[in-house]
Amino acid sequence: MARRKKTSFTNSHSTIEDIENYYVDSEDSLTSYYDVDFESGEISAKFIGYSKDEIFGELKERKETLDRMCSLELLAAIEARVKIDYIIRGQDKLKDDFSKKLRLVYDSKENRASLKDDIISVWRTEKPEHKTRLDNFGLALDYRNWLAHGRYWQPKRAPHIHRYDYLSIYYLAQDVLDNMDLLESA
């Protein structure tokens, strides 16, 4: 049997702290940039001809875009951590029962395993104390898919995606990463 190549990790995936810092800095920057003082007459060339309502409307749109972008980045960060754990457990032949269950999936699917259908399914079965957490993550992945694929349709099968925003995804990321025993690459 041919020997499998080990996955090389880049360790360039974002942490939730990195994403939080980016979000806060960007939101503060947007707020400062759109803080126009009409009385002083000092106004950026961009805003000449804008009404206050137009400026506030554009600021709201920019903040909504920032919210979606950072939500997507947070969900990608959780996915990266869960997949790294799966790959380590699959490749390093750890002896605990849970790792053995994940290795069965890894032996048949390697890096092509589905996050939801394969990896999270094993977690849900083998680690029932995380079921609610994993169910919440699974629902948030519907939101991630909607964002990642362009938001061009009204999601009839996943109306729950509209309840997500940056803050709810941030709390979900904290919950998953703080409470699940995810192995990390060296």
C-alpha positions in Angstrom: 0.0 0.0 0.0 1.4 3.4 -0.9 2.3 5.7 1.9 0.1 8.8 2.2 1.6 12.2 2.2 1.0 14.2 5.4 -0.9 17.5 5.0 1.3 20.5 5.5 -0.4 23.3 7.5 0.3 26.9 6.7 -0.7 28.3 10.1 -1.9 31.4 8.3 -5.6 30.9 9.2 -7.1 33.8 11.2 -7.7 33.7 14.9 -10.9 35.2 16.3 -8.8 37.8 18.1 -7.3 38.9 14.7 -10.8 39.1 13.2 -12.2 41.0 16.2 -9.3 43.5 16.0 -9.9 44.0 12.3 -13.6 44.4 12.8 -13.3 47.0 15.6 -10.6 49.0 13.8 -12.6 49.0 10.6 -15.8 50.0 12.2 -14.1 52.8 14.0 -12.5 54.0 10.8 -15.8 53.9 8.9 -17.5 55.9 11.7 -14.7 58.5 11.6 -14.6 58.7 7.9 -18.4 59.3 7.6 -18.5 61.8 10.5 -19.1 64.8 8.3 -19.4 68.3 9.9 -21.6 70.2 7.6 -21.5 73.3 9.7 -17.7 73.8 9.4 -17.6 73.4 5.7 -14.8 70.9 6.0 -16.0 68.0 3.9 -14.3 65.3 1.9 -14.7 65.7 -1.8 -16.5 62.3 -1.8 -19.4 63.8 0.1 -20.0 67.0 -1.8 -23.6 67.0 -2.9 -24.6 64.3 -0.3 -27.4 64.9 2.2 -27.0 63.8 5.8 -29.4 60.9 5.1 -27.3 59.8 2.1 -24.2 59.8 4.2 -25.8 57.9 7.0 -27.3 55.4 4.5 -24.0 54.8 2.9 -22.3 54.3 6.3 -25.0 51.8 7.2 -24.3 49.9 4.0 -20.5 49.9 4.6 -21.0 48.6 8.2 -23.3 45.8 6.9 -20.7 44.8 4.4 -18.0 44.8 7.1 -20.3 42.7 9.3 -20.8 40.1 6.5 -17.1 39.9 5.6 -16.0 39.4 9.2 -18.8 36.9 9.8 -17.5 34.9 6.8 -13.9 35.1 8.1 -15.0 33.9 11.6 -16.9 30.9 10.1 -13.8 30.1 8.0 -11.6 30.3 11.1 -13.9 27.8 12.9 -13.9 25.5 9.9 -10.1 25.6 9.7 -9.7 24.7 13.3 -12.2 21.8 13.1 -10.6 20.5 9.9 -7.1 20.8 11.3 -8.2 18.7 14.3 -9.7 16.1 11.9 -6.6 15.9 9.8 -4.3 15.6 12.8 -6.5 12.8 14.3 -6.6 11.1 10.9 -2.9 11.3 10.1 -1.3 10.9 13.5 -3.0 7.7 14.4 -3.9 8.8 17.9 -5.1 5.9 20.2 -8.2 7.4 21.8 -11.6 6.1 20.7 -12.7 9.4 19.3 -9.7 9.9 17.1 -10.1 6.3 15.9 -13.7 7.2 14.8 -12.5 10.2 12.9 -9.6 8.2 11.4 -12.2 5.8 9.9 -13.6 8.8 8.0 -10.1 10.0 7.1 -9.1 6.6 5.8 -12.0 6.6 3.4 -12.2 10.3 2.4 -8.9 11.9 3.5 -9.1 15.7 3.0 -12.3 15.4 0.9 -14.5 14.7 4.0 -17.5 16.9 4.3 -17.4 19.3 7.3 -21.0 18.9 8.1 -21.9 15.4 6.9 -18.7 13.6 8.0 -16.7 15.5 10.5 -19.4 17.2 12.5 -21.5 14.1 12.3 -18.8 12.1 14.1 -18.4 14.9 16.7 -22.2 15.0 17.3 -22.3 11.2 17.8 -19.2 10.7 19.8 -19.2 13.9 21.9 -22.9 14.4 22.7 -22.0 17.2 25.2 -21.3 19.4 22.2 -24.5 18.6 20.2 -26.2 22.0 20.7 -22.9 23.8 20.0 -22.5 21.7 16.8 -26.1 22.2 15.8 -25.6 25.9 16.1 -22.4 25.8 14.0 -24.2 23.7 11.4 -27.0 26.3 11.1 -24.4 29.1 10.9 -22.7 27.2 8.0 -25.9 27.7 6.0 -25.3 31.4 6.5 -21.7 31.0 5.4 -22.8 29.2 2.3 -25.3 31.9 1.5 -22.6 34.6 1.9 -19.9 32.7 0.0 -22.2 32.0 -2.9 -23.3 35.6 -3.5 -26.5 36.1 -1.5 -28.5 36.2 -4.7 -31.4 34.0 -3.6 -34.0 34.1 -0.9 -33.2 31.1 1.2 -36.5 29.1 1.6 -34.9 26.1 3.2 -32.7 28.2 5.6 -34.7 31.2 6.7 -32.7 31.1 9.9 -29.7 32.6 8.2 -31.2 36.1 8.6 -30.7 35.9 12.3 -26.9 35.9 12.0 -24.6 38.9 12.2 -21.0 39.4 13.2 -21.7 39.5 16.9 -23.7 36.2 16.9 -21.1 34.5 14.8 -18.3 35.9 17.1 -20.1 34.4 20.2 -20.5 31.1 18.3 -16.8 31.0 17.4 -15.8 31.7 21.0 -18.1 29.0 22.2 -16.8 26.4 19.8 -13.1 27.2 20.2 -13.2 27.6 24.0 -15.2 24.4 24.7 -14.3 21.8 22.1 -11.0 20.0 22.5 -9.6 20.8 19.1 -6.0 19.7 18.3 -3.8 22.3 16.7 -0.9 21.9 14.3 2.6 22.4 15.7 
